[in-house]
Amino acid sequence: MKRTVDSPLTTVWLALLVIAVGSWWFGVERGGTGPDPSLPITIAVLALGLIKARLIIRYFMEVRAAPTWLRAFTDIWLVLLWGGVLGIYLA
């Protein structure tokens, strides 16, 4: 039996899995005396979280079939939320 990825949900689920592992890999301590804050790693992990949230909202909350104004609103909300979290981290 030949297996194929025939559903966009399967592809998105696999992408979410890869992003989750990537976030963990970026955030895990790599030896030394303890965790050191790193701005590039923090931004990368937050950006991956933004991508994950967008994929979840679009594909698993069925916003991709919603009106254009709702898709735009959720994207704007995510960017503002991400910017706020980053701003709090930088403050």
PDB file with one MODEL, atoms N, CA, C and O in Angstrom:
MODEL        1
ATOM      1  N   MET A   1       0.843  -1.186   0.000  1.00  0.00           N
ATOM      2  CA  MET A   1       0.000   0.000   0.000  1.00  0.00           C
ATOM      3  C   MET A   1       0.886   1.247   0.000  1.00  0.00           C
ATOM      4  O   MET A   1       1.743   1.407   0.870  1.00  0.00           O
ATOM      5  N   LYS A   2       0.681   2.102  -0.952  1.00  0.00           N
ATOM      6  CA  LYS A   2       1.467   3.314  -1.081  1.00  0.00           C
ATOM      7  C   LYS A   2       0.847   4.420  -0.237  1.00  0.00           C
ATOM      8  O   LYS A   2      -0.350   4.693  -0.323  1.00  0.00           O
ATOM      9  N   ARG A   3       1.686   5.051   0.582  1.00  0.00           N
ATOM     10  CA  ARG A   3       1.204   6.147   1.432  1.00  0.00           C
ATOM     11  C   ARG A   3       1.594   7.476   0.813  1.00  0.00           C
ATOM     12  O   ARG A   3       2.732   7.660   0.381  1.00  0.00           O
ATOM     13  N   THR A   4       0.665   8.383   0.774  1.00  0.00           N
ATOM     14  CA  THR A   4       0.934   9.729   0.271  1.00  0.00           C
ATOM     15  C   THR A   4       0.336  10.733   1.235  1.00  0.00           C
ATOM     16  O   THR A   4      -0.605  10.433   1.969  1.00  0.00           O
ATOM     17  N   VAL A   5       0.890  11.913   1.220  1.00  0.00           N
ATOM     18  CA  VAL A   5       0.339  13.007   2.013  1.00  0.00           C
ATOM     19  C   VAL A   5      -0.704  13.681   1.141  1.00  0.00           C
ATOM     20  O   VAL A   5      -0.374  14.464   0.250  1.00  0.00           O
ATOM     21  N   ASP A   6      -1.976  13.370   1.408  1.00  0.00           N
ATOM     22  CA  ASP A   6      -3.037  13.890   0.557  1.00  0.00           C
ATOM     23  C   ASP A   6      -3.858  14.979   1.223  1.00  0.00           C
ATOM     24  O   ASP A   6      -4.769  15.527   0.603  1.00  0.00           O
ATOM     25  N   SER A   7      -3.562  15.298   2.445  1.00  0.00           N
ATOM     26  CA  SER A   7      -4.333  16.297   3.156  1.00  0.00           C
ATOM     27  C   SER A   7      -3.428  17.457   3.562  1.00  0.00           C
ATOM     28  O   SER A   7      -2.317  17.238   4.046  1.00  0.00           O
ATOM     29  N   PRO A   8      -3.899  18.695   3.368  1.00  0.00           N
ATOM     30  CA  PRO A   8      -3.091  19.823   3.839  1.00  0.00           C
ATOM     31  C   PRO A   8      -2.915  19.794   5.361  1.00  0.00           C
ATOM     32  O   PRO A   8      -1.921  20.303   5.879  1.00  0.00           O
ATOM     33  N   LEU A   9      -3.866  19.207   6.071  1.00  0.00           N
ATOM     34  CA  LEU A   9      -3.733  19.126   7.533  1.00  0.00           C
ATOM     35  C   LEU A   9      -2.552  18.248   7.938  1.00  0.00           C
ATOM     36  O   LEU A   9      -1.871  18.529   8.925  1.00  0.00           O
ATOM     37  N   THR A  10      -2.317  17.192   7.179  1.00  0.00           N
ATOM     38  CA  THR A  10      -1.168  16.333   7.470  1.00  0.00           C
ATOM     39  C   THR A  10       0.129  17.094   7.244  1.00  0.00           C
ATOM     40  O   THR A  10       1.055  16.999   8.050  1.00  0.00           O
ATOM     41  N   THR A  11       0.200  17.842   6.161  1.00  0.00           N
ATOM     42  CA  THR A  11       1.395  18.636   5.872  1.00  0.00           C
ATOM     43  C   THR A  11       1.617  19.689   6.955  1.00  0.00           C
ATOM     44  O   THR A  11       2.741  19.873   7.421  1.00  0.00           O
ATOM     45  N   VAL A  12       0.554  20.375   7.353  1.00  0.00           N
ATOM     46  CA  VAL A  12       0.665  21.394   8.400  1.00  0.00           C
ATOM     47  C   VAL A  12       1.056  20.755   9.722  1.00  0.00           C
ATOM     48  O   VAL A  12       1.871  21.312  10.457  1.00  0.00           O
ATOM     49  N   TRP A  13       0.492  19.601  10.036  1.00  0.00           N
ATOM     50  CA  TRP A  13       0.843  18.906  11.267  1.00  0.00           C
ATOM     51  C   TRP A  13       2.331  18.550  11.276  1.00  0.00           C
ATOM     52  O   TRP A  13       3.003  18.719  12.294  1.00  0.00           O
ATOM     53  N   LEU A  14       2.839  18.065  10.162  1.00  0.00           N
ATOM     54  CA  LEU A  14       4.264  17.752  10.071  1.00  0.00           C
ATOM     55  C   LEU A  14       5.115  19.013  10.220  1.00  0.00           C
ATOM     56  O   LEU A  14       6.161  18.981  10.869  1.00  0.00           O
ATOM     57  N   ALA A  15       4.672  20.118   9.624  1.00  0.00           N
ATOM     58  CA  ALA A  15       5.396  21.385   9.766  1.00  0.00           C
ATOM     59  C   ALA A  15       5.402  21.839  11.227  1.00  0.00           C
ATOM     60  O   ALA A  15       6.422  22.314  11.725  1.00  0.00           O
ATOM     61  N   LEU A  16       4.262  21.694  11.914  1.00  0.00           N
ATOM     62  CA  LEU A  16       4.203  22.059  13.329  1.00  0.00           C
ATOM     63  C   LEU A  16       5.144  21.193  14.159  1.00  0.00           C
ATOM     64  O   LEU A  16       5.770  21.675  15.104  1.00  0.00           O
ATOM     65  N   LEU A  17       5.241  19.933  13.811  1.00  0.00           N
ATOM     66  CA  LEU A  17       6.150  19.029  14.504  1.00  0.00           C
ATOM     67  C   LEU A  17       7.601  19.464  14.320  1.00  0.00           C
ATOM     68  O   LEU A  17       8.375  19.494  15.277  1.00  0.00           O
ATOM     69  N   VAL A  18       7.963  19.800  13.088  1.00  0.00           N
ATOM     70  CA  VAL A  18       9.328  20.255  12.808  1.00  0.00           C
ATOM     71  C   VAL A  18       9.622  21.567  13.536  1.00  0.00           C
ATOM     72  O   VAL A  18      10.710  21.736  14.086  1.00  0.00           O
ATOM     73  N   ILE A  19       8.674  22.485  13.545  1.00  0.00           N
ATOM     74  CA  ILE A  19       8.861  23.764  14.228  1.00  0.00           C
ATOM     75  C   ILE A  19       9.003  23.552  15.735  1.00  0.00           C
ATOM     76  O   ILE A  19       9.829  24.205  16.374  1.00  0.00           O
ATOM     77  N   ALA A  20       8.213  22.653  16.306  1.00  0.00           N
ATOM     78  CA  ALA A  20       8.308  22.383  17.744  1.00  0.00           C
ATOM     79  C   ALA A  20       9.685  21.824  18.101  1.00  0.00           C
ATOM     80  O   ALA A  20      10.287  22.233  19.094  1.00  0.00           O
ATOM     81  N   VAL A  21      10.173  20.901  17.299  1.00  0.00           N
ATOM     82  CA  VAL A  21      11.503  20.340  17.555  1.00  0.00           C
ATOM     83  C   VAL A  21      12.569  21.421  17.349  1.00  0.00           C
ATOM     84  O   VAL A  21      13.531  21.496  18.114  1.00  0.00           O
ATOM     85  N   GLY A  22      12.403  22.249  16.329  1.00  0.00           N
ATOM     86  CA  GLY A  22      13.342  23.352  16.095  1.00  0.00           C
ATOM     87  C   GLY A  22      13.366  24.339  17.243  1.00  0.00           C
ATOM     88  O   GLY A  22      14.437  24.801  17.637  1.00  0.00           O
ATOM     89  N   SER A  23      12.195  24.676  17.793  1.00  0.00           N
ATOM     90  CA  SER A  23      12.135  25.579  18.941  1.00  0.00           C
ATOM     91  C   SER A  23      12.855  24.982  20.137  1.00  0.00           C
ATOM     92  O   SER A  23      13.596  25.671  20.837  1.00  0.00           O
ATOM     93  N   TRP A  24      12.634  23.711  20.362  1.00  0.00           N
ATOM     94  CA  TRP A  24      13.312  23.039  21.477  1.00  0.00           C
ATOM     95  C   TRP A  24      14.821  23.052  21.257  1.00  0.00           C
ATOM     96  O   TRP A  24      15.590  23.326  22.178  1.00  0.00           O
ATOM     97  N   TRP A  25      15.239  22.750  20.021  1.00  0.00           N
ATOM     98  CA  TRP A  25      16.660  22.687  19.727  1.00  0.00           C
ATOM     99  C   TRP A  25      17.330  24.046  19.930  1.00  0.00           C
ATOM    100  O   TRP A  25      18.437  24.116  20.465  1.00  0.00           O
ATOM    101  N   PHE A  26      16.666  25.129  19.506  1.00  0.00           N
ATOM    102  CA  PHE A  26      17.207  26.472  19.716  1.00  0.00           C
ATOM    103  C   PHE A  26      17.297  26.809  21.198  1.00  0.00           C
ATOM    104  O   PHE A  26      18.268  27.421  21.643  1.00  0.00           O
ATOM    105  N   GLY A  27      16.289  26.412  21.956  1.00  0.00           N
ATOM    106  CA  GLY A  27      16.194  26.832  23.345  1.00  0.00           C
ATOM    107  C   GLY A  27      16.941  25.976  24.340  1.00  0.00           C
ATOM    108  O   GLY A  27      17.113  26.393  25.486  1.00  0.00           O
ATOM    109  N   VAL A  28      17.394  24.794  23.952  1.00  0.00           N
ATOM    110  CA  VAL A  28      18.036  23.896  24.901  1.00  0.00           C
ATOM    111  C   VAL A  28      19.441  24.403  25.239  1.00  0.00           C
ATOM    112  O   VAL A  28      20.140  24.968  24.398  1.00  0.00           O
ATOM    113  N   GLU A  29      19.825  24.183  26.486  1.00  0.00           N
ATOM    114  CA  GLU A  29      21.145  24.612  26.949  1.00  0.00           C
ATOM    115  C   GLU A  29      22.226  23.727  26.315  1.00  0.00           C
ATOM    116  O   GLU A  29      22.067  22.509  26.249  1.00  0.00           O
ATOM    117  N   ARG A  30      23.291  24.319  25.864  1.00  0.00           N
ATOM    118  CA  ARG A  30      24.353  23.586  25.190  1.00  0.00           C
ATOM    119  C   ARG A  30      25.628  23.554  26.043  1.00  0.00           C
ATOM    120  O   ARG A  30      26.695  23.949  25.574  1.00  0.00           O
ATOM    121  N   GLY A  31      25.523  23.091  27.278  1.00  0.00           N
ATOM    122  CA  GLY A  31      26.702  23.020  28.145  1.00  0.00           C
ATOM    123  C   GLY A  31      26.958  24.341  28.838  1.00  0.00           C
ATOM    124  O   GLY A  31      26.147  25.263  28.753  1.00  0.00           O
ATOM    125  N   GLY A  32      28.060  24.429  29.507  1.00  0.00           N
ATOM    126  CA  GLY A  32      28.392  25.655  30.221  1.00  0.00           C
ATOM    127  C   GLY A  32      27.859  25.629  31.635  1.00  0.00           C
ATOM    128  O   GLY A  32      27.456  24.582  32.140  1.00  0.00           O
ATOM    129  N   THR A  33      27.859  26.787  32.271  1.00  0.00           N
ATOM    130  CA  THR A  33      27.457  26.874  33.673  1.00  0.00           C
ATOM    131  C   THR A  33      25.969  27.107  33.857  1.00  0.00           C
ATOM    132  O   THR A  33      25.446  26.902  34.953  1.00  0.00           O
ATOM    133  N   GLY A  34      25.301  27.516  32.847  1.00  0.00           N
ATOM    134  CA  GLY A  34      23.862  27.764  32.968  1.00  0.00           C
ATOM    135  C   GLY A  34      23.345  28.446  31.728  1.00  0.00           C
ATOM    136  O   GLY A  34      24.119  28.783  30.831  1.00  0.00           O
ATOM    137  N   PRO A  35      22.060  28.650  31.667  1.00  0.00           N
ATOM    138  CA  PRO A  35      21.490  29.289  30.477  1.00  0.00           C
ATOM    139  C   PRO A  35      21.881  30.761  30.401  1.00  0.00           C
ATOM    140  O   PRO A  35      21.795  31.488  31.390  1.00  0.00           O
ATOM    141  N   ASP A  36      22.301  31.179  29.244  1.00  0.00           N
ATOM    142  CA  ASP A  36      22.626  32.580  28.993  1.00  0.00           C
ATOM    143  C   ASP A  36      21.574  33.156  28.058  1.00  0.00           C
ATOM    144  O   ASP A  36      21.283  32.562  27.019  1.00  0.00           O
ATOM    145  N   PRO A  37      20.993  34.312  28.411  1.00  0.00           N
ATOM    146  CA  PRO A  37      20.005  34.905  27.512  1.00  0.00           C
ATOM    147  C   PRO A  37      20.665  35.299  26.187  1.00  0.00           C
ATOM    148  O   PRO A  37      21.760  35.861  26.162  1.00  0.00           O
ATOM    149  N   SER A  38      19.990  34.999  25.121  1.00  0.00           N
ATOM    150  CA  SER A  38      20.506  35.312  23.793  1.00  0.00           C
ATOM    151  C   SER A  38      19.395  35.947  22.977  1.00  0.00           C
ATOM    152  O   SER A  38      18.360  35.324  22.739  1.00  0.00           O
ATOM    153  N   LEU A  39      19.601  37.163  22.556  1.00  0.00           N
ATOM    154  CA  LEU A  39      18.582  37.873  21.782  1.00  0.00           C
ATOM    155  C   LEU A  39      18.253  37.171  20.463  1.00  0.00           C
ATOM    156  O   LEU A  39      17.072  37.012  20.154  1.00  0.00           O
ATOM    157  N   PRO A  40      19.247  36.742  19.669  1.00  0.00           N
ATOM    158  CA  PRO A  40      18.890  36.062  18.412  1.00  0.00           C
ATOM    159  C   PRO A  40      18.108  34.769  18.629  1.00  0.00           C
ATOM    160  O   PRO A  40      17.175  34.477  17.881  1.00  0.00           O
ATOM    161  N   ILE A  41      18.479  33.994  19.643  1.00  0.00           N
ATOM    162  CA  ILE A  41      17.750  32.748  19.909  1.00  0.00           C
ATOM    163  C   ILE A  41      16.336  33.050  20.382  1.00  0.00           C
ATOM    164  O   ILE A  41      15.387  32.377  19.982  1.00  0.00           O
ATOM    165  N   THR A  42      16.196  34.055  21.228  1.00  0.00           N
ATOM    166  CA  THR A  42      14.861  34.435  21.711  1.00  0.00           C
ATOM    167  C   THR A  42      13.978  34.884  20.558  1.00  0.00           C
ATOM    168  O   THR A  42      12.816  34.486  20.477  1.00  0.00           O
ATOM    169  N   ILE A  43      14.510  35.701  19.674  1.00  0.00           N
ATOM    170  CA  ILE A  43      13.730  36.165  18.524  1.00  0.00           C
ATOM    171  C   ILE A  43      13.366  34.985  17.625  1.00  0.00           C
ATOM    172  O   ILE A  43      12.244  34.914  17.124  1.00  0.00           O
ATOM    173  N   ALA A  44      14.307  34.057  17.416  1.00  0.00           N
ATOM    174  CA  ALA A  44      14.027  32.892  16.570  1.00  0.00           C
ATOM    175  C   ALA A  44      12.917  32.034  17.170  1.00  0.00           C
ATOM    176  O   ALA A  44      12.018  31.599  16.451  1.00  0.00           O
ATOM    177  N   VAL A  45      12.969  31.786  18.480  1.00  0.00           N
ATOM    178  CA  VAL A  45      11.943  30.960  19.129  1.00  0.00           C
ATOM    179  C   VAL A  45      10.588  31.671  19.094  1.00  0.00           C
ATOM    180  O   VAL A  45       9.562  31.035  18.854  1.00  0.00           O
ATOM    181  N   LEU A  46      10.579  32.979  19.332  1.00  0.00           N
ATOM    182  CA  LEU A  46       9.321  33.723  19.261  1.00  0.00           C
ATOM    183  C   LEU A  46       8.766  33.731  17.839  1.00  0.00           C
ATOM    184  O   LEU A  46       7.555  33.617  17.649  1.00  0.00           O
ATOM    185  N   ALA A  47       9.630  33.862  16.849  1.00  0.00           N
ATOM    186  CA  ALA A  47       9.169  33.844  15.449  1.00  0.00           C
ATOM    187  C   ALA A  47       8.594  32.473  15.091  1.00  0.00           C
ATOM    188  O   ALA A  47       7.578  32.384  14.400  1.00  0.00           O
ATOM    189  N   LEU A  48       9.239  31.412  15.557  1.00  0.00           N
ATOM    190  CA  LEU A  48       8.696  30.076  15.314  1.00  0.00           C
ATOM    191  C   LEU A  48       7.339  29.916  16.000  1.00  0.00           C
ATOM    192  O   LEU A  48       6.439  29.276  15.455  1.00  0.00           O
ATOM    193  N   GLY A  49       7.191  30.492  17.187  1.00  0.00           N
ATOM    194  CA  GLY A  49       5.895  30.461  17.875  1.00  0.00           C
ATOM    195  C   GLY A  49       4.832  31.215  17.098  1.00  0.00           C
ATOM    196  O   GLY A  49       3.679  30.787  17.041  1.00  0.00           O
ATOM    197  N   LEU A  50       5.212  32.336  16.500  1.00  0.00           N
ATOM    198  CA  LEU A  50       4.282  33.103  15.671  1.00  0.00           C
ATOM    199  C   LEU A  50       3.830  32.274  14.467  1.00  0.00           C
ATOM    200  O   LEU A  50       2.646  32.249  14.134  1.00  0.00           O
ATOM    201  N   ILE A  51       4.766  31.607  13.829  1.00  0.00           N
ATOM    202  CA  ILE A  51       4.429  30.767  12.675  1.00  0.00           C
ATOM    203  C   ILE A  51       3.515  29.619  13.100  1.00  0.00           C
ATOM    204  O   ILE A  51       2.535  29.315  12.419  1.00  0.00           O
ATOM    205  N   LYS A  52       3.836  28.985  14.225  1.00  0.00           N
ATOM    206  CA  LYS A  52       2.997  27.895  14.711  1.00  0.00           C
ATOM    207  C   LYS A  52       1.582  28.379  15.005  1.00  0.00           C
ATOM    208  O   LYS A  52       0.607  27.726  14.631  1.00  0.00           O
ATOM    209  N   ALA A  53       1.471  29.519  15.670  1.00  0.00           N
ATOM    210  CA  ALA A  53       0.150  30.055  16.005  1.00  0.00           C
ATOM    211  C   ALA A  53      -0.654  30.353  14.743  1.00  0.00           C
ATOM    212  O   ALA A  53      -1.853  30.080  14.687  1.00  0.00           O
ATOM    213  N   ARG A  54       0.007  30.915  13.731  1.00  0.00           N
ATOM    214  CA  ARG A  54      -0.699  31.217  12.483  1.00  0.00           C
ATOM    215  C   ARG A  54      -1.181  29.944  11.789  1.00  0.00           C
ATOM    216  O   ARG A  54      -2.306  29.888  11.292  1.00  0.00           O
ATOM    217  N   LEU A  55      -0.328  28.932  11.758  1.00  0.00           N
ATOM    218  CA  LEU A  55      -0.735  27.667  11.138  1.00  0.00           C
ATOM    219  C   LEU A  55      -1.901  27.030  11.895  1.00  0.00           C
ATOM    220  O   LEU A  55      -2.838  26.520  11.280  1.00  0.00           O
ATOM    221  N   ILE A  56      -1.847  27.059  13.208  1.00  0.00           N
ATOM    222  CA  ILE A  56      -2.932  26.476  14.007  1.00  0.00           C
ATOM    223  C   ILE A  56      -4.232  27.232  13.773  1.00  0.00           C
ATOM    224  O   ILE A  56      -5.279  26.618  13.570  1.00  0.00           O
ATOM    225  N   ILE A  57      -4.171  28.564  13.799  1.00  0.00           N
ATOM    226  CA  ILE A  57      -5.383  29.358  13.587  1.00  0.00           C
ATOM    227  C   ILE A  57      -5.940  29.127  12.186  1.00  0.00           C
ATOM    228  O   ILE A  57      -7.146  28.948  12.018  1.00  0.00           O
ATOM    229  N   ARG A  58      -5.076  29.131  11.192  1.00  0.00           N
ATOM    230  CA  ARG A  58      -5.537  28.977   9.815  1.00  0.00           C
ATOM    231  C   ARG A  58      -6.096  27.593   9.520  1.00  0.00           C
ATOM    232  O   ARG A  58      -7.165  27.473   8.922  1.00  0.00           O
ATOM    233  N   TYR A  59      -5.388  26.549   9.930  1.00  0.00           N
ATOM    234  CA  TYR A  59      -5.750  25.205   9.480  1.00  0.00           C
ATOM    235  C   TYR A  59      -6.579  24.409  10.482  1.00  0.00           C
ATOM    236  O   TYR A  59      -7.426  23.614  10.073  1.00  0.00           O
ATOM    237  N   PHE A  60      -6.361  24.596  11.765  1.00  0.00           N
ATOM    238  CA  PHE A  60      -7.086  23.788  12.739  1.00  0.00           C
ATOM    239  C   PHE A  60      -8.263  24.529  13.367  1.00  0.00           C
ATOM    240  O   PHE A  60      -9.105  23.914  14.021  1.00  0.00           O
ATOM    241  N   MET A  61      -8.328  25.845  13.172  1.00  0.00           N
ATOM    242  CA  MET A  61      -9.480  26.607  13.635  1.00  0.00           C
ATOM    243  C   MET A  61     -10.317  27.077  12.452  1.00  0.00           C
ATOM    244  O   MET A  61     -11.237  27.880  12.611  1.00  0.00           O
ATOM    245  N   GLU A  62      -9.993  26.570  11.260  1.00  0.00           N
ATOM    246  CA  GLU A  62     -10.753  26.786  10.025  1.00  0.00           C
ATOM    247  C   GLU A  62     -10.866  28.250   9.615  1.00  0.00           C
ATOM    248  O   GLU A  62     -11.854  28.632   8.987  1.00  0.00           O
ATOM    249  N   VAL A  63      -9.892  29.066   9.950  1.00  0.00           N
ATOM    250  CA  VAL A  63      -9.925  30.472   9.547  1.00  0.00           C
ATOM    251  C   VAL A  63      -9.563  30.631   8.073  1.00  0.00           C
ATOM    252  O   VAL A  63      -9.870  31.663   7.475  1.00  0.00           O
ATOM    253  N   ARG A  64      -8.919  29.634   7.480  1.00  0.00           N
ATOM    254  CA  ARG A  64      -8.551  29.753   6.062  1.00  0.00           C
ATOM    255  C   ARG A  64      -9.781  29.836   5.167  1.00  0.00           C
ATOM    256  O   ARG A  64      -9.696  30.347   4.050  1.00  0.00           O
ATOM    257  N   ALA A  65     -10.924  29.340   5.641  1.00  0.00           N
ATOM    258  CA  ALA A  65     -12.158  29.409   4.861  1.00  0.00           C
ATOM    259  C   ALA A  65     -13.051  30.568   5.316  1.00  0.00           C
ATOM    260  O   ALA A  65     -14.174  30.713   4.834  1.00  0.00           O
ATOM    261  N   ALA A  66     -12.559  31.375   6.225  1.00  0.00           N
ATOM    262  CA  ALA A  66     -13.335  32.497   6.776  1.00  0.00           C
ATOM    263  C   ALA A  66     -13.248  33.696   5.827  1.00  0.00           C
ATOM    264  O   ALA A  66     -12.462  33.698   4.880  1.00  0.00           O
ATOM    265  N   PRO A  67     -14.057  34.699   6.095  1.00  0.00           N
ATOM    266  CA  PRO A  67     -13.984  35.922   5.283  1.00  0.00           C
ATOM    267  C   PRO A  67     -12.597  36.577   5.378  1.00  0.00           C
ATOM    268  O   PRO A  67     -11.856  36.377   6.341  1.00  0.00           O
ATOM    269  N   THR A  68     -12.283  37.350   4.364  1.00  0.00           N
ATOM    270  CA  THR A  68     -10.968  37.992   4.287  1.00  0.00           C
ATOM    271  C   THR A  68     -10.700  38.873   5.496  1.00  0.00           C
ATOM    272  O   THR A  68      -9.575  38.902   5.996  1.00  0.00           O
ATOM    273  N   TRP A  69     -11.702  39.588   5.974  1.00  0.00           N
ATOM    274  CA  TRP A  69     -11.481  40.488   7.109  1.00  0.00           C
ATOM    275  C   TRP A  69     -11.071  39.705   8.353  1.00  0.00           C
ATOM    276  O   TRP A  69     -10.261  40.194   9.141  1.00  0.00           O
ATOM    277  N   LEU A  70     -11.609  38.502   8.548  1.00  0.00           N
ATOM    278  CA  LEU A  70     -11.245  37.708   9.719  1.00  0.00           C
ATOM    279  C   LEU A  70      -9.825  37.165   9.593  1.00  0.00           C
ATOM    280  O   LEU A  70      -9.079  37.143  10.572  1.00  0.00           O
ATOM    281  N   ARG A  71      -9.449  36.728   8.393  1.00  0.00           N
ATOM    282  CA  ARG A  71      -8.069  36.262   8.183  1.00  0.00           C
ATOM    283  C   ARG A  71      -7.083  37.396   8.428  1.00  0.00           C
ATOM    284  O   ARG A  71      -6.049  37.201   9.066  1.00  0.00           O
ATOM    285  N   ALA A  72      -7.406  38.581   7.919  1.00  0.00           N
ATOM    286  CA  ALA A  72      -6.529  39.740   8.124  1.00  0.00           C
ATOM    287  C   ALA A  72      -6.468  40.120   9.602  1.00  0.00           C
ATOM    288  O   ALA A  72      -5.394  40.429  10.120  1.00  0.00           O
ATOM    289  N   PHE A  73      -7.613  40.098  10.280  1.00  0.00           N
ATOM    290  CA  PHE A  73      -7.655  40.453  11.699  1.00  0.00           C
ATOM    291  C   PHE A  73      -6.805  39.500  12.529  1.00  0.00           C
ATOM    292  O   PHE A  73      -6.078  39.942  13.419  1.00  0.00           O
ATOM    293  N   THR A  74      -6.883  38.202  12.256  1.00  0.00           N
ATOM    294  CA  THR A  74      -6.090  37.252  13.036  1.00  0.00           C
ATOM    295  C   THR A  74      -4.598  37.433  12.766  1.00  0.00           C
ATOM    296  O   THR A  74      -3.787  37.291  13.681  1.00  0.00           O
ATOM    297  N   ASP A  75      -4.225  37.742  11.525  1.00  0.00           N
ATOM    298  CA  ASP A  75      -2.818  37.990  11.227  1.00  0.00           C
ATOM    299  C   ASP A  75      -2.311  39.244  11.935  1.00  0.00           C
ATOM    300  O   ASP A  75      -1.220  39.242  12.505  1.00  0.00           O
ATOM    301  N   ILE A  76      -3.104  40.313  11.897  1.00  0.00           N
ATOM    302  CA  ILE A  76      -2.725  41.558  12.586  1.00  0.00           C
ATOM    303  C   ILE A  76      -2.622  41.315  14.084  1.00  0.00           C
ATOM    304  O   ILE A  76      -1.681  41.786  14.723  1.00  0.00           O
ATOM    305  N   TRP A  77      -3.576  40.589  14.650  1.00  0.00           N
ATOM    306  CA  TRP A  77      -3.560  40.289  16.082  1.00  0.00           C
ATOM    307  C   TRP A  77      -2.300  39.523  16.461  1.00  0.00           C
ATOM    308  O   TRP A  77      -1.668  39.829  17.472  1.00  0.00           O
ATOM    309  N   LEU A  78      -1.927  38.527  15.656  1.00  0.00           N
ATOM    310  CA  LEU A  78      -0.724  37.753  15.946  1.00  0.00           C
ATOM    311  C   LEU A  78       0.530  38.617  15.888  1.00  0.00           C
ATOM    312  O   LEU A  78       1.403  38.495  16.748  1.00  0.00           O
ATOM    313  N   VAL A  79       0.631  39.480  14.895  1.00  0.00           N
ATOM    314  CA  VAL A  79       1.807  40.342  14.780  1.00  0.00           C
ATOM    315  C   VAL A  79       1.880  41.309  15.963  1.00  0.00           C
ATOM    316  O   VAL A  79       2.958  41.530  16.514  1.00  0.00           O
ATOM    317  N   LEU A  80       0.746  41.882  16.355  1.00  0.00           N
ATOM    318  CA  LEU A  80       0.740  42.778  17.519  1.00  0.00           C
ATOM    319  C   LEU A  80       1.095  42.028  18.801  1.00  0.00           C
ATOM    320  O   LEU A  80       1.841  42.541  19.635  1.00  0.00           O
ATOM    321  N   LEU A  81       0.572  40.839  18.957  1.00  0.00           N
ATOM    322  CA  LEU A  81       0.892  40.032  20.122  1.00  0.00           C
ATOM    323  C   LEU A  81       2.376  39.688  20.156  1.00  0.00           C
ATOM    324  O   LEU A  81       3.019  39.810  21.198  1.00  0.00           O
ATOM    325  N   TRP A  82       2.923  39.258  19.016  1.00  0.00           N
ATOM    326  CA  TRP A  82       4.342  38.921  18.929  1.00  0.00           C
ATOM    327  C   TRP A  82       5.197  40.146  19.223  1.00  0.00           C
ATOM    328  O   TRP A  82       6.183  40.052  19.953  1.00  0.00           O
ATOM    329  N   GLY A  83       4.830  41.291  18.661  1.00  0.00           N
ATOM    330  CA  GLY A  83       5.559  42.527  18.911  1.00  0.00           C
ATOM    331  C   GLY A  83       5.509  42.927  20.374  1.00  0.00           C
ATOM    332  O   GLY A  83       6.503  43.397  20.927  1.00  0.00           O
ATOM    333  N   GLY A  84       4.349  42.741  21.007  1.00  0.00           N
ATOM    334  CA  GLY A  84       4.221  43.054  22.421  1.00  0.00           C
ATOM    335  C   GLY A  84       5.092  42.165  23.297  1.00  0.00           C
ATOM    336  O   GLY A  84       5.755  42.646  24.215  1.00  0.00           O
ATOM    337  N   VAL A  85       5.088  40.881  23.013  1.00  0.00           N
ATOM    338  CA  VAL A  85       5.916  39.958  23.787  1.00  0.00           C
ATOM    339  C   VAL A  85       7.399  40.292  23.596  1.00  0.00           C
ATOM    340  O   VAL A  85       8.165  40.301  24.560  1.00  0.00           O
ATOM    341  N   LEU A  86       7.796  40.563  22.369  1.00  0.00           N
ATOM    342  CA  LEU A  86       9.185  40.926  22.104  1.00  0.00           C
ATOM    343  C   LEU A  86       9.541  42.242  22.791  1.00  0.00           C
ATOM    344  O   LEU A  86      10.630  42.381  23.348  1.00  0.00           O
ATOM    345  N   GLY A  87       8.625  43.202  22.752  1.00  0.00           N
ATOM    346  CA  GLY A  87       8.859  44.477  23.428  1.00  0.00           C
ATOM    347  C   GLY A  87       9.021  44.314  24.931  1.00  0.00           C
ATOM    348  O   GLY A  87       9.876  44.957  25.540  1.00  0.00           O
ATOM    349  N   ILE A  88       8.216  43.469  25.522  1.00  0.00           N
ATOM    350  CA  ILE A  88       8.342  43.203  26.966  1.00  0.00           C
ATOM    351  C   ILE A  88       9.684  42.541  27.258  1.00  0.00           C
ATOM    352  O   ILE A  88      10.327  42.861  28.257  1.00  0.00           O
ATOM    353  N   TYR A  89      10.109  41.627  26.398  1.00  0.00           N
ATOM    354  CA  TYR A  89      11.387  40.945  26.606  1.00  0.00           C
ATOM    355  C   TYR A  89      12.548  41.941  26.509  1.00  0.00           C
ATOM    356  O   TYR A  89      13.499  41.866  27.287  1.00  0.00           O
ATOM    357  N   LEU A  90      12.469  42.856  25.568  1.00  0.00           N
ATOM    358  CA  LEU A  90      13.560  43.814  25.359  1.00  0.00           C
ATOM    359  C   LEU A  90      13.591  44.918  26.406  1.00  0.00           C
ATOM    360  O   LEU A  90      14.628  45.550  26.609  1.00  0.00           O
ATOM    361  N   ALA A  91      12.472  45.155  27.067  1.00  0.00           N
ATOM    362  CA  ALA A  91      12.401  46.252  28.057  1.00  0.00           C
ATOM    363  C   ALA A  91      13.178  45.947  29.317  1.00  0.00           C
ATOM    364  O   ALA A  91      13.213  46.767  30.234  1.00  0.00           O
TER     365      ALA A  91
ENDMDL
END
